[in-house]
Amino acid sequence: MPSLKDFRNRISSVKSTQKITKAMQMVAAAKLKRAQGAAEAARPYAERVATVMANLAAAVQGESAPLLLRGTGKDETHLLVVATSERGLCGGFNTQIVRLARERINELLRAGKKVKLLLVGKKGRDQLRRVHADKIVDYIDLSGFRAIDATAARLVAEKVTSLFAAGEFDVATLFYSRFKSVISQVPTARQLIPAVAAEGAKPPDLKGAVYEAEPSEEEILEALLPRYISSLILQALLENQAGFAGAQMTAMDNATRNAGDLIKKLTLRYNRQRQANITKELIEIISGAEAL
């Protein structure tokens, strides 16, 4: 049976932990507002770029299409770009992204495909290298960036396009978590190369008008496609950032509540033990007095 001192030490320890989790919850809540705003602000740009790309791609076919659009024509080697957070204490946020990536890895391996991994974020690397270390071709550390911006997205996009130019893969797919709400983040897979328009992106209705592009559609796409891929990666990183803040806030709120419940249970046990000790001492005093 633990002593009263043990109970007091345990209660003090849990209270200290509760203060830490409460502080982390407040920090995550402050970051969430900024991250959510950045993610929502990036969506219209990404959607507009996708619409323009879909419009131009509809006019380009065959060998005249840029390589990033038509691909290599093969489907043998797949590059999976798995984007997770650099830090933990966010519940199952990173695990859900990694689980989706593992499911795709297993699916491709069963189909006889070759899989390569480009990892963005320390937590995804730590989980995937336990089983798939031989498939990791590179790891990009974004912990040095104070905030996710176009520079961070360009760093990832340039690595992907350079690997494609070197003939390292045929298809590239990006894995991230789409921010839906504070308590809901949706693990998402999105194809980067060959570039495809986002679901729901349709060419604008020209109402019968005929127009010519200057320069040609092919030249425009050559310049637009790297920006399009970079915009998809930027949107994914911003969605991840907002999702991480929301998941961490929820996890720390749950931890704070659990610490409060534990403090109540320990306090109840402490009071019961203290009362039992007092009762025992009273019995001993009374018994001694009667013996005299």
ZAFI-453602 format. One record per atom (N, C-alpha, C): x, y, z; residue in three letters. Coordinates in steps of 0.001 Angstrom, whole numbers, padded with zeros to 6 digits, always signed. Layout:
// residues N
XYZALA...
This chain:
// residues 292
+000847-001202+000000MET+000000+000000+000000MET+000885+001256+000000MET+000701+002159-000975PRO+001518+003378-001001PRO+001287+004226+000236PRO+002334+004903+000654SER+002222+005779+001817SER+001580+007098+001414SER+001235+007912+002438LEU+000650+009225+002157LEU+001627+010105+001389LEU+002913+009981+001693LYS+003917+010767+000984LYS+003966+010380-000491LYS+003838+009079-000776ASP+003811+008628-002174ASP+002617+009228-002921ASP+001467+009246-002267PHE+000283+009840-002894PHE+000490+011329-003158PHE+001056+012052-002168ARG+001286+013491-002345ARG+002257+013756-003502ARG+003311+012952-003590ASN+004281+013120-004679ASN+003641+012848-006039ASN+002815+011806-006097ARG+002152+011465-007363ARG+001181+012556-007770ARG+000407+013070-006836ILE-000549+014138-007150ILE+000191+015382-007634ILE+001294+015714-006976SER+002084+016876-007386SER+002643+016692-008793SER+003093+015474-009090SER+003644+015187-010417SER+002579+015324-011508SER+001387+014785-011249VAL+000310+014856-012242VAL-000147+016297-012437VAL-000158+017088-011375LYS-000531+018498-011503LYS+000466+019255-012373LYS+001747+018940-012225SER+002770+019575-013064SER+002573+019196-014530SER+002270+017925-014775THR+002000+017476-016142THR+000768+018170-016713THR-000247+018345-015889GLN-001474+019011-016334GLN-001201+020456-016748GLN-000327+021128-016017LYS+000027+022511-016378LYS+000715+022553-017736LYS+001580+021562-017986ILE+002299+021520-019266ILE+001337+021262-020420ILE+000456+020276-020260THR-000485+019957-021339THR-001460+021102-021588THR-001850+021811-020532LYS-002740+022962-020696LYS-002043+024072-021472LYS-000760+024306-021150ALA+000000+025331-021870ALA+000171+024950-023345ALA+000465+023670-023605MET+000619+023217-024992MET-000699+023324-025753MET-001802+023076-025077GLN-003111+023218-025714GLN-003352+024664-026137GLN-002995+025611-025280MET-003196+027026-025602MET-002282+027464-026737MET-001051+026975-026752VAL-000127+027301-027844VAL-000638+026738-029160VAL-001101+025476-029140ALA-001630+024859-030358ALA-002865+025591-030857ALA-003707+026077-029938ALA-004905+026825-030340ALA-004526+028126-031044ALA-003477+028784-030527ALA-003021+030027-031166ALA-002441+029748-032550ALA-001683+028649-032674LYS-001094+028304-033975LYS-002160+027850-034955LYS-003201+027205-034443LEU-004254+026685-035316LEU-004929+027794-036102LEU-005187+028905-035452LYS-005887+030001-036129LYS-005081+030508-037321LYS-003776+030685-037124ARG-002932+031140-038230ARG-002801+030072-039305ARG-002592+028822-038883ALA-002396+027742-039849ALA-003666+027486-040659ALA-004814+027532-039998GLN-006079+027334-040708GLN-006308+028452-041723GLN-005996+029677-041326GLY-006139+030798-042252GLY-005244+030650-043471GLY-003989+030201-043244ALA-003056+030016-044361ALA-003522+028900-045289ALA-004025+027795-044721ALA-004495+026680-045540ALA-005705+027080-046378ALA-006635+027795-045770GLU-007830+028211-046496GLU-007501+029259-047559GLU-006509+030108-047272ALA-006125+031128-048254ALA-005432+030507-049468ALA-004771+029360-049278ALA-004047+028722-050382ALA-004967+027945-051316ALA-006132+027561-050829ARG-007018+026730-051640ARG-007507+027417-052918ARG-007962+028680-052897PRO-008423+029302-054146PRO-007335+029389-055217PRO-006093+029675-054803TYR-004989+029747-055773TYR-004762+028383-056411TYR-004705+027339-055573ALA-004478+025991-056094ALA-005610+025571-057031ALA-006835+025912-056673GLU-007970+025560-057518GLU-007923+026296-058851GLU-007503+027566-058808ARG-007444+028350-060041ARG-006341+027847-060966ARG-005188+027515-060384VAL-004099+026960-061183VAL-004533+025639-061806VAL-005266+024814-061033ALA-005747+023540-061551ALA-006716+023753-062714ALA-007551+024772-062613THR-008500+025064-063686THR-007784+025482-064961THR-006790+026357-064823VAL-006012+026808-065990VAL-005275+025629-066608VAL-004687+024782-065753MET-003959+023620-066247MET-004884+022661-066988MET-006080+022449-066434ALA-007042+021561-067091ALA-007468+022127-068442ALA-007613+023439-068520ASN-008010+024093-069767ASN-006938+023915-070836ASN-005686+024121-070464LEU-004590+024011-071427LEU-004327+022558-071800LEU-004412+021658-070795ALA-004129+020248-071066ALA-005131+019649-072036ALA-006364+020178-072039ALA-007382+019652-072947ALA-007028+019909-074408ALA-006178+020912-074659ALA-005811+021257-076036ALA-004496+020627-076467ALA-003857+019861-075574VAL-002556+019258-075876VAL-002675+017751-075745VAL-002211+017038-076768GLN-002288+015583-076740GLN-001030+014973-077337GLN-000811+013691-077005GLY+000275+012946-077632GLY+001658+013425-077235GLY+002597+013253-078152GLU+003998+013560-077889GLU+004266+015052-077743GLU+003330+015873-078176SER+003536+017320-078061SER+003353+017798-076624SER+002711+016988-075785ALA+002477+017372-074392ALA+003786+017345-073617ALA+003955+018257-072659PRO+005166+018257-071828PRO+005319+016940-071080PRO+006561+016591-070745LEU+006852+015313-070102LEU+006158+015183-068753LEU+006073+016292-067995LEU+005421+016229-066692LEU+003936+015928-066807LEU+003364+016206-067971LEU+001939+015960-068186LEU+001675+014559-068727LEU+002464+014139-069695ARG+002216+012824-070308ARG+002909+011685-069578ARG+003934+012001-068768GLY+004640+010965-068037GLY+005569+010173-068931GLY+006080+009086-068398THR+007018+008259-069158THR+006307+007226-070015THR+005006+007077-069796GLY+004269+006051-070524GLY+004326+004692-069851GLY+005033+004612-068738LYS+005146+003353-067992LYS+004531+003514-066598LYS+004354+002375-065953ASP+003764+002365-064615ASP+004481+001325-063746ASP+005808+001365-063789GLU+006589+000343-063109GLU+007158+000821-061773GLU+007664+002044-061738THR+008308+002557-060521THR+007491+003719-059964THR+007131+003617-058692HIS+006298+004634-058052HIS+007086+005330-056946HIS+007026+006645-056943LEU+007613+007448-055872LEU+006476+007931-054975LEU+006536+007595-053695LEU+005534+008049-052738LEU+006157+009155-051885LEU+005593+010343-051982VAL+006052+011487-051192VAL+005150+011572-049963VAL+005687+011193-048812VAL+004897+011118-047585VAL+005232+012322-046710VAL+004271+013223-046541ALA+004467+014454-045768ALA+003793+014315-044409ALA+004588+014406-043348THR+004072+014360-041983THR+004657+015537-041212THR+004415+015592-039919SER+004916+016694-039106SER+006314+016383-038577SER+006974+017419-038079GLU+008302+017261-037491GLU+008228+016910-036014GLU+007072+017126-035398ARG+006920+016880-033961ARG+005723+015984-033703ARG+005680+015422-032489GLY+004606+014515-032113GLY+003640+015156-031134GLY+003142+014365-030194LEU+002139+014802-029218LEU+000896+015348-029916LEU+000464+014628-030956CYS-000692+015082-031737CYS-001644+013926-032022CYS-001713+012971-031099GLY-002626+011855-031292GLY-002208+010990-032470GLY-003173+010571-033270GLY-002899+009696-034400GLY-002725+010425-035717GLY-002412+011721-035665PHE-002312+012515-036894PHE-001302+011916-037878PHE-000067+011714-037434ASN+000980+011188-038318ASN+000741+009728-038669ASN+000240+008965-037709THR+000020+007540-037929THR-000999+007293-039029THR-002018+008140-039125GLN-003042+007967-040160GLN-002453+008179-041550GLN-001574+009171-041694ILE-000932+009409-042993ILE-000040+008233-043352ILE+000762+007785-042388VAL+001677+006668-042628VAL+000905+005391-042942VAL-000224+005176-042272ARG-001036+003977-042536ARG-001532+003972-043982ARG-001989+005135-044458LEU-002450+005218-045848LEU-001302+004928-046808LEU-000112+005466-046502ALA+001052+005219-047352ALA+001448+003742-047335ALA+001387+003112-046164ARG+001730+001679-046073ARG+000754+000828-046877ARG-000521+001199-046828GLU-001509+000457-047612GLU-001196+000549-049102GLU-000804+001743-049560ARG-000455+001899-050973ARG+000833+001134-051303ARG+001808+001152-050395ILE+003045+000404-050623ILE+002741-001079-050798ILE+001960-001628-049893ASN+001630-003056-049969ASN+000850-003386-051235ASN-000048-002490-051607GLU-000839-002699-052821GLU+000058-002725-054059GLU+001012-001790-054129LEU+001919-001728-055278LEU+002861-002919-055312LEU+003361-003327-054143LEU+004267-004472-054098LEU+003554-005748-054526LEU+002300-005900-054122ARG+001542-007081-054547ARG+001332-007095-056057ARG+001261-005897-056654ALA+001077-005797-058101ALA+002405-005917-058856ALA+003509-006128-058125GLY+004811-006296-058766GLY+005498-004995-059140GLY+005079-003883-058556LYS+005685-002588-058865LYS+006874-002310-057938LYS+007723-001418-058357LYS+008855-000977-057539LYS+008459+000317-056832LYS+008777+000400-055545VAL+008353+001540-054734VAL+009579+002270-054178VAL+009534+003590-054275LYS+010547+004446-053661LYS+009837+005469-052779LYS+010514+005894-051716LEU+009906+006813-050757LEU+010731+008082-050634LEU+010047+009224-050722LEU+010625+010527-050411LEU+009858+011055-049205LEU+010535+011193-048083LEU+009864+011514-046832LEU+010066+012971-046459LEU+008983+013619-046079VAL+008998+015014-045635VAL+008425+015037-044220VAL+009272+015287-043245GLY+008807+015274-041857GLY+009424+014121-041083GLY+009924+014411-039900LYS+010662+013432-039109LYS+009786+012284-038633LYS+008539+012549-038274LYS+007694+011511-037704LYS+007353+010433-038727LYS+007121+010817-039955GLY+006883+009825-040999GLY+008119+009001-041277GLY+009281+009653-041270ARG+010538+008923-041487ARG+010764+007893-040379ARG+010531+008303-039131ASP+010763+007392-038009ASP+009887+006151-038091ASP+008664+006307-038574GLN+007754+005162-038644GLN+008035+004274-039852GLN+008288+004889-041003LEU+008433+004098-042222LEU+009788+003404-042332LEU+010815+003960-041733ARG+012130+003329-041881ARG+012263+002049-041051ARG+011317+001797-040163ARG+011358+000548-039395ARG+011134-000658-040292ARG+010298-000502-041313VAL+009959-001628-042185VAL+010447-001402-043610VAL+010446-000139-044062HIS+010741+000156-045471HIS+011985+001036-045631HIS+012984+000826-044795ALA+014201+001654-044867ALA+014894+001516-046221ALA+014827+000331-046831ASP+015506+000105-048110ASP+014845+000845-049266ASP+013641+001350-049073LYS+012923+002049-050143LYS+013059+003567-050056LYS+013644+004072-048997ILE+013766+005525-048809ILE+014911+006064-049670ILE+014586+006975-050574VAL+015611+007570-051435VAL+016120+008893-050893VAL+015295+009584-050093ASP+015737+010858-049516ASP+014767+011281-048420ASP+015268+012179-047582TYR+014461+012744-046497TYR+014670+014256-046489TYR+013573+015003-046451ILE+013638+016466-046453ILE+013204+016975-045083ILE+014099+017680-044433ASP+013850+018211-043088ASP+013373+019655-043207ASP+012157+019914-042779LEU+011593+021271-042832LEU+011556+021931-041463LEU+012236+021321-040474SER+012202+021880-039117SER+012907+023233-039037SER+013776+023532-040004GLY+014481+024806-039987GLY+013636+025982-040451GLY+012465+025705-041027PHE+011586+026776-041492PHE+010707+027249-040337PHE+010710+028520-040080ARG+009866+029071-039019ARG+008399+028952-039376ARG+008103+029037-040664ALA+006720+028875-041143ALA+006771+028258-042533ALA+005779+027429-042836ILE+005707+026797-044152ILE+005328+027855-045177ILE+006140+027951-046232ASP+005870+028932-047279ASP+006247+028344-048631ASP+006244+029195-049659ALA+006544+028730-051011ALA+007960+028197-051126ALA+008879+028718-050325THR+010262+028242-050380THR+010348+026780-049952THR+009635+026427-048872ALA+009627+025040-048402ALA+009000+024127-049452ALA+007894+024565-050064ALA+007240+023758-051088ALA+008133+023598-052315ALA+008836+024666-052676ARG+009722+024606-053841ARG+010865+023621-053604ARG+011333+023551-052366LEU+012405+022611-052037LEU+011968+021169-052301LEU+010756+020846-051897VAL+010230+019500-052123VAL+009942+019277-053608VAL+009340+020273-054255ALA+008976+020135-055670ALA+010215+019950-056541ALA+011273+020686-056267GLU+012502+020558-057060GLU+013121+019180-056895GLU+013025+018627-055691LYS+013563+017278-055479LYS+012764+016261-056273LYS+011437+016400-056273VAL+010590+015457-057014VAL+010859+015552-058517VAL+010881+016771-059054THR+011078+016944-060501THR+012480+016524-060933THR+013484+016731-060074SER+014849+016309-060430SER+014950+014784-060474SER+014279+014109-059555LEU+014259+012646-059585LEU+013540+012137-060838LEU+012469+012838-061227PHE+011740+012441-062429PHE+012588+012667-063672PHE+013281+013796-063725ALA+014135+014092-064873ALA+015270+013075-064995ALA+015704+012527-063861ALA+016776+011526-063869ALA+016262+010129-064173ALA+014957+009990-064379GLY+014378+008697-064702GLY+014262+007755-063531GLY+014144+008310-062314GLU+014097+007481-061110GLU+012724+006863-060860GLU+011675+007412-061461PHE+010325+006866-061238PHE+009427+007220-062413PHE+008273+006570-062431ASP+007286+006813-063483ASP+006082+007587-062973ASP+005674+007311-061730VAL+004490+007947-061143VAL+004848+008434-059748VAL+004450+009665-059432ALA+004674+010223-058094ALA+003329+010538-057454ALA+003197+010150-056176THR+001958+010384-055431THR+002289+011033-054106THR+001545+012055-053759LEU+001762+012797-052526LEU+000758+012363-051467LEU+001253+012098-050251PHE+000403+011702-049130PHE+000476+012783-048052PHE-000691+013236-047626TYR-000767+014260-046586TYR-002128+014156-045913TYR-002399+015052-044989SER-003678+015054-044287SER-004420+016352-044587SER-005583+016224-045193ARG-006382+017407-045534ARG-007150+017880-044303ARG-006996+019160-044003PHE-007656+019729-042827PHE-009141+019907-043112PHE-009956+019294-042262LYS-011413+019411-042401LYS-011991+020221-041251LYS-011592+019887-040036SER-012012+020637-038860SER-010996+020365-037755SER-011227+020981-036601VAL-010289+020819-035492VAL-010167+019351-035094VAL-011245+018610-035162ILE-011229+017218-034719ILE-011242+016235-035882ILE-011117+016728-037098SER-011180+015833-038256SER-010142+016238-039291SER-009189+015322-039547GLN-008205+015490-040611GLN-008258+014239-041474GLN-008327+014427-042776VAL-008566+013309-043692VAL-007268+012943-044410VAL-006692+011759-044168PRO-005506+011323-044926PRO-005833+011254-046413PRO-004974+011857-047228THR-005273+012022-048648THR-004070+011625-049494THR-004318+010986-050622ALA-003289+010670-051615ALA-003615+011426-052900ALA-002610+012103-053461ARG-002840+012908-054658ARG-001689+012726-055644ARG-002020+012419-056874GLN-000983+012179-057873GLN-000343+013492-058311GLN+000987+013494-058338LEU+001737+014676-058765LEU+002207+014553-060205LEU+002805+013416-060541ILE+003354+013165-061874ILE+002927+011766-062309ILE+002380+011613-063524PRO+001993+012649-064480PRO+000932+013579-063883PRO+001056+014851-064182ALA+000158+015844-063608ALA-001262+015628-064108ALA-002184+015635-063169VAL-003598+015520-063516VAL-004341+016640-062805VAL-005401+017103-063425ALA-006202+018159-062811ALA-006889+017624-061570ALA-007052+018492-060589ALA-007719+018085-059357ALA-009154+017682-059653ALA-009667+016786-058832GLU-011041+016342-059015GLU-012003+017521-058906GLU-012837+017665-059904GLY-013796+018767-059918GLY-013315+019986-060683GLY-012026+020004-061045ALA-011499+021141-061809ALA-011895+020981-063277ALA-012640+021927-063793LYS-013120+021857-065159LYS-012664+023103-065924LYS-012418+022937-067227PRO-012088+024117-068032PRO-013232+025119-067984PRO-012924+026412-068036PRO-013988+027408-067982PRO-014892+027341-069205PRO-016121+027687-069009ASP-017090+027707-070106ASP-016880+028980-070920ASP-016393+028809-072148LEU-016107+029971-073015LEU-017327+030412-073815LEU-018450+029688-073654LYS-019699+030046-074337LYS-019508+030166-075846LYS-018754+029209-076415GLY-018577+029169-077862GLY-017458+030040-078387GLY-016796+030793-077534ALA-015726+031676-078013ALA-014509+030851-078426ALA-013806+031329-079427VAL-012588+030681-079911VAL-011415+031591-079578VAL-010357+031026-079053TYR-009205+031849-078706TYR-007936+031107-079057TYR-006846+031840-079183GLU-005532+031266-079442GLU-004599+031676-078321GLU-003751+030738-077911ALA-002797+031001-076828ALA-001490+031483-077414ALA-000900+032469-076795GLU+000398+033003-077227GLU+001285+033163-076000GLU+002364+032426-075862PRO+002848+031393-076799PRO+001927+030179-076833PRO+002381+029077-077386SER+001526+027905-077573SER+001175+027254-076241SER+000157+026404-076279GLU-000248+025698-075064GLU+000899+024883-074480GLU+001701+024264-075367GLU+002814+023449-074896GLU+003829+024286-074119GLU+004146+025455-074634GLU+005126+026312-073957GLU+004578+026830-072625GLU+003297+027161-072620ILE+002683+027632-071365ILE+002704+026524-070320ILE+002364+025307-070761LEU+002350+024190-069826LEU+003747+023867-069302LEU+004750+024016-070147GLU+006131+023766-069703GLU+006489+024672-068521GLU+006000+025919-068567ALA+006279+026851-067474ALA+005304+026687-066317ALA+004071+026265-066640LEU+003037+026194-065620LEU+003125+024934-064764LEU+003482+023803-065370LEU+003436+022527-064645LEU+004335+022488-063404LEU+005583+022977-063463PRO+006366+023002-062213PRO+005714+023853-061136PRO+005095+024978-061543ARG+004385+025816-060571ARG+003158+025081-060023ARG+002499+024327-060899TYR+001321+023579-060468TYR+001702+022524-059430TYR+002769+021786-059699ILE+003230+020766-058749ILE+003650+021421-057443ILE+004344+022546-057538SER+004770+023274-056335SER+003562+023767-055541SER+002509+024214-056249SER+001313+024706-055550SER+000586+023562-054842SER+000581+022360-055457LEU-000038+021209-054798LEU+000714+020846-053523LEU+002030+020886-053590ILE+002845+020546-052416ILE+002676+021601-051334ILE+002650+022884-051739LEU+002447+023950-050762LEU+001106+023793-050065LEU+000067+023528-050845GLN-001256+023335-050246GLN-001246+022163-049274GLN-000578+021058-049655ALA-000515+019879-048782ALA+000223+020192-047484ALA+001332+020923-047578LEU+002096+021263-046372LEU+001309+022181-045452LEU+000564+023124-046038LEU-000256+024014-045221LEU-001424+023267-044584LEU-002017+022342-045337GLU-003094+021514-044774GLU-002550+020679-043617GLU-001342+020132-043807ASN-000700+019355-042743ASN-000467+020202-041501ASN-000005+021425-041725GLN+000299+022317-040602GLN-000968+022624-039799GLN-002057+022904-040497ALA-003317+023174-039805ALA-003841+021920-039114ALA-003737+020780-039800GLY-004193+019531-039201GLY-003397+019153-037973GLY-002080+019383-038020PHE-001227+019074-036865PHE-001611+019934-035668PHE-001830+021234-035904ALA-002211+022118-034796ALA-003550+021698-034201ALA-004512+021352-035064GLY-005811+020908-034564GLY-005706+019600-033796GLY-004924+018651-034328ALA-004764+017361-033651ALA-004031+017526-032326ALA-003021+018386-032303GLN-002281+018589-031054GLN-003155+019272-030011GLN-003949+020231-030429MET-004836+020904-029485MET-005833+019915-028883MET-006388+019053-029728THR-007326+018051-029239THR-006643+017057-028307THR-005442+016611-028692ALA-004719+015642-027868ALA-004348+016230-026514ALA-003897+017489-026496MET-003515+018114-025232MET-004740+018413-024359MET-005865+018722-025002ASP-007105+018920-024239ASP-007520+017609-023562ASP-007428+016500-024314ASN-007753+015197-023728ASN-006783+014842-022606ASN-005501+015149-022813ALA-004502+014849-021786ALA-004757+015669-020521ALA-005151+016925-020701THR-005452+017779-019546THR-006656+017243-018769THR-007684+016818-019502ARG-008870+016245-018842ARG-008519+014944-018111ARG-007728+014107-018771ASN-007332+012843-018139ASN-006504+013083-016884ASN-005627+014099-016933ALA-004834+014429-015752ALA-005744+014895-014616ALA-006765+015681-014943GLY-007712+016129-013923GLY-008458+014965-013288GLY-008870+014002-014129ASP-009561+012815-013595ASP-008641+012005-012693ASP-007370+011871-013107LEU-006418+011114-012305LEU-006152+011801-010965LEU-006075+013130-010991ILE-005865+013876-009741ILE-007016+013635-008774ILE-008248+013620-009299LYS-009417+013367-008443LYS-009354+011972-007829LYS-008978+010975-008635LYS-008899+009602-008129LYS-007806+009475-007072LYS-006642+010090-007346LEU-005537+010008-006386LEU-005873+010745-005090LEU-006550+011887-005230THR-006941+012642-004028THR-007922+011842-003176THR-008862+011156-003846LEU-009829+010321-003114LEU-009118+009186-002374LEU-008179+008532-003068ARG-007432+007455-002424ARG-006557+007983-001284ARG-005996+009172-001489TYR-005172+009800-000437TYR-006023+010074+000809TYR-007206+010638+000607ASN-008089+010948+001743ASN-008543+009677+002458ASN-008839+008634+001682ARG-009245+007378+002299ARG-008103+006778+003127ARG-006900+006824+002556GLN-005753+006278+003280GLN-005468+007089+004544GLN-005587+008396+004419ARG-005356+009278+005574ARG-006400+008998+006657ARG-007674+008840+006261GLN-008730+008554+007225GLN-008510+007196+007896GLN-008048+006232+007113ALA-007777+004904+007674ALA-006651+004965+008697ALA-005623+005764+008391ASN-004509+005899+009335ASN-004974+006559+010639ASN-005818+007586+010491ILE-006329+008271+011686ILE-007178+007322+012521ILE-008054+006572+011835THR-008911+005612+012552THR-008066+004560+013268THR-007037+004073+012604LYS-006163+003075+013214LYS-005473+003616+014457LYS-004998+004872+014366GLU-004325+005477+015521GLU-005296+005669+016681GLU-006542+006077+016360LEU-007543+006254+017422LEU-007853+004924+018106LEU-007972+003875+017310ILE-008251+002558+017879ILE-007114+002125+018813ILE-005878+002372+018377GLU-004730+001996+019203GLU-004712+002794+020510GLU-005064+004085+020437ILE-005079+004921+021648ILE-006168+004443+022615ILE-007367+004180+022066ILE-008481+003727+022912ILE-008174+002374+023526ILE-007623+001477+022698SER-007289+000143+023203SER-006245+000216+024317SER-005286+001097+024131GLY-004262+001268+025171GLY-004835+001853+026442GLY-005757+002788+026303ALA-006373+003400+027495ALA-007221+002380+028259ALA-007955+001526+027513GLU-008775+000512+028186GLU-007916-000533+028894GLU-006765-000814+028340ALA-005879-001810+028940ALA-005342-001311+030292ALA-005234-000014+030439LEU-004751+000542+031690LEU-005864+000521+032752LEU
